[in-house]
Amino acid sequence: MNRSDFAEMVFEYLKSNLGSSVDVCHDRDDNSISCYRDSKNMGTLVLDNIYHDYLEADPQDHGQMLNRWASYFSLDQELDSDFEYVKSRLLPSLRPNSSFASLFYSMGQENFTVTPYCWDHSTVLCVDHQDFTTIPDNKNIAAWGRTMEELNALAMSNLLGITQEAEFMMIAPGVYIGGWCDTYDSSRLMLTDLFGLLEMNGDPVAIIGSKETIFVTGAEDVNGLIDLLKLGLMACDNPRPLHGLPIVLQNGGWERFDLPPAHPVHKQLVDYHREIGRRRMPSAQQ
């Protein structure tokens, strides 16, 4: 199934399952589907984000996936305005800054609050529903009557609550991958104490491959750094890549990771930055 056929299938499924009171609109320019009720936007599905998930899933699960996407639009969007409903479901999503351009392409970035976290990375608040997450807009956030500092602290507390232990797996000598696999692996870079539990040579160096994938090795581990950069590039070919650049944990915070020209991995790091920069270009993501 190609992208055009997939878009048509999802479009027809939503039209037949959401009822006549919902207008389903397919924007072919950015390959997304938005639904409206009484001229109010009920949400947007970015089809490129779910196309690969559908192809890789067991065909027996395809019906369940379509139901889940339809349920996103069936959700009472006013729930995101109800702080009592939201407060236990609020979580942070940490991503490279470049990912927000496509994330908010259809919805308007000015309607959302993005909080800078560290070099090249920022966070956005998410509401974790049973089968999917939503990103509350500024209107919903204002309805909660809390400051962003309070909300970010609550989201971090919730993230800590679903992170019982450091679930890292060693995939090469001195190289680890997060093992939670719940779409908040990248966010756990914000739980910096976790990384002091890993046996590695030097300060932790990390790359975000996707929301579900983080790679970590030690700053003094030459072979580990080579493997880390290879894994970062391999992650670019997986569904929903975030094209992360390496950051290093120093003095309690994440910073840009650089190497001097004489370092044996310097050239690989420069090449990695160049390739990630190329892949972040909109033309490379078509």
N, C-alpha and C positions, 0 to 999 in steps of 0.2 A: 504494500500500500504506500503510495507516494503522499507527499504533504497535502497536495490539493484534494485527493480522495479522502484523506483523514479529516481535513477541515470540513468538507461537505458532509461527512458522516456525523461528526460532532454537531454541526449546525442543525441537521435534520433531526437528530436525537433530541436536542434541547427544544426545538420548536414543538415536537410532538409530546414532550413530557412536561413542559412548564406551563402549558395552557395558553389560551387565546389572550389572556390579560397581559402577557409578557411579550415584549418586542425583542426578538433575537437578531442581532446585527453582526455581520461578519466584515471586519475591516481587513481587506486583502493586502493593504500596504504594509501593515505591521503584523499580519497573520494572527489576528486576535478576534475573539468573540465577546461582545458585550451584550448584556441584557438590561432592559428597561421596563419598569412598571410605573405608569402615570408620569412618564418623562423622567423618572428618577433612575439613575444608574445603580443597578443591583450588583455590579461587579464586572470584572473582565478576566477572561481566560486567555493567557498568552499561549497559543497553540504550539509554538516551538518548544515550550517548556515541558509539554506533556506528550508530544509526538513520540519521542524516543522511549519514554516510559511505556507507552502503549505497545510499541513494536517489540520491546524486550520482555513484556509480561507474557505469562502463560495465556493462550487463547481462552481458556476456561475462566480467566479473571477479567476479560474485556468488558463483560456486562456489568460487573461490579464497579469497574473504573468509570464507565459512563454514568452509572447511578451516582457515584461519588461526586463527579463534576456537576451533575445536575443538582445535587443536594446543596452545592455551594451557592447556587442562585436561589434555591428554595429556602435557604436559611433566612430567618428574620434578621435583616441587616441592623435593625434597631438594637439587637442584642449587644452589638459592639458599643452602644451608648450606655449600657447598663453596667455600672461599675461593680455591683455585687456579683454579676455573672462573670465579668472580665477578670477580676482581681486575682483569682487562683489560676487563670489561664494565660496570664500575661508573661511573655518571654522575650528576651532580646535576640535579634538576628544580626550577627556580625558578618560583614561582607566587604570585599574590596570595593573602593569607591566607584570603580568603573561599572560595576554591576547595576548601579541604581539608574543609570541612563535608560537601559532597556526595561528595567522593572517598572518605572513610572512613565514610560513612553506614552501609554494610552490614558493614564489616570492623572497626569500632571503632577510633577514633583513638588510644585508649590503647595499642593494640598496635603503634604505629608511632612513629618518631622524626622530628619536624619541627624543623628548625633555623632560628631567626630569622635573616634576612639583612639586611634594611633595612626602612625604614618600609613597612608594609602588605604585605611580601613575605617569604616563607620558602622553604626548600629541603627536599626529601626525596630520599633516595637511590633510584636506579633501577638495575635490572639489565637491560641492553640485550641481549635475545636476537635472533635473526635476523629474526623477523617481528613481534615485539611486545616490550613491556617489562613487567617485574614490579617491584613495590615490596616489598622484603624487610621482614619484620616484625622486631620486637625479638628474637624467638627466634633467627632466622637471624643477625642482626647479632651477638648474643652468641656464637654458635658460631664466628664469624670470629676472635675473640680479639684484636680491634683496637679502639682508642679511636675515638670519633666524630671527633675531630680528625684522626687518621690516615686514616680512611675518607673524610672530606670532602676532605682534601688529595689523596688518590688519585683521587677522582672528578673533581676540578678538573684534575688532570694528564691524565686521560683525555679530558676535554672539550677541553683545549688541543690534544691530539693529533689530534682530529678536526676541528679548526678551523685549517685551513692558512693562511687569510688572511681579511681583513675583506670578506666577501661581501655588501656592502650595495648596494642598487639605489636610485637617486634616482627617486622617483615623482612629485615636484612640486619646484619650486625650493626647495632647502634642506631637503627632507623625504626621509627614507630608510626603506626597509624591509629587514629581514634577508633574505638570499637563500639560506640554507642549506637550509631546508625539510626538516629531518630530525627534527622534534619537540623539538629542543634549542635552537631560536632564542632562546626566552625565557631559557634558562640562560646564554646568552652575554652577558647584561647583567653577569654576574659577571666577565667578561674585560674589565675596564674600559679596558685599553690600546687595544682595538680602536676605541674611540670618539674617541680623539685623532687618528685618521687621517681622520676625516670633515671635509669643508669645510662649516662652518656658522657662524652668527652667534650666539656665546654658548655657555655650557655646554650639553652634551647633555641634552635632555629626552626621556624615553622613555615609551612606553605598551606594555604587553603585551596583545596582542589574543587570542592563544592560544599554546599551546606552540610552534606553528610560525610565529608572527607577532609581530614587534616593530616599532614605528614610532619614529623618532627625528628630532628637529629641534633648532635652537638656541634657547636661552632668550631671546635678544634679537631673534628673528625673528618679528615680529607675524603675518605671513601664514602662516609655517610653523607657528606655534602653533595658529592657527585650523584649518589643514589637519589638524594632528595630532589635535585633538579630534574633528574630523569623522570621521577614519579610525578612531579609537577606538570611536566609536558605531557606525560601519558594521560593525566587527568583531564587535559584540555579536549581529548577525544571522547570523553564520556558524556552522558546526558547532563545537561544543566551545569556546564563548567563555569567556575567563577574566575579563572585565570589569575590566581593569587601570586603575588610577589613575595619573596622570603623576608621575614621579619625575625628579629632576635630579641629574646627576653633579657633585659639588663636593667638593674636598679629598680626592679619591681614593675617594669612596663615594657611593652613591645616597641621596638624601634626598627628603622630600616637596617637591613643587613648588607654590609659592604665588605669587600676584601681588598687588601693592597695589591698593586699590580704584580708584585713578586710572588703572590700566593699561588700554589699549584691549581687552584680551582677558579682563579680570577677570570680567565677567559670564558670558562663555562658559565659563570655567573653573568658576565656581560652578554653573552649569547642568549642566555635565558631571558634576561630583561628585554632584549631586542625582539625575541620571538613572542613573548607575552604581549609586548606592545603592539606587535602586528596582529595578533589574534584578538586583541581588544578592539581593533578597528571595526566599525559596523560592517564594512564590506567583507571582512573575513568571517563574519558570523551568519552570513546568508545561507 
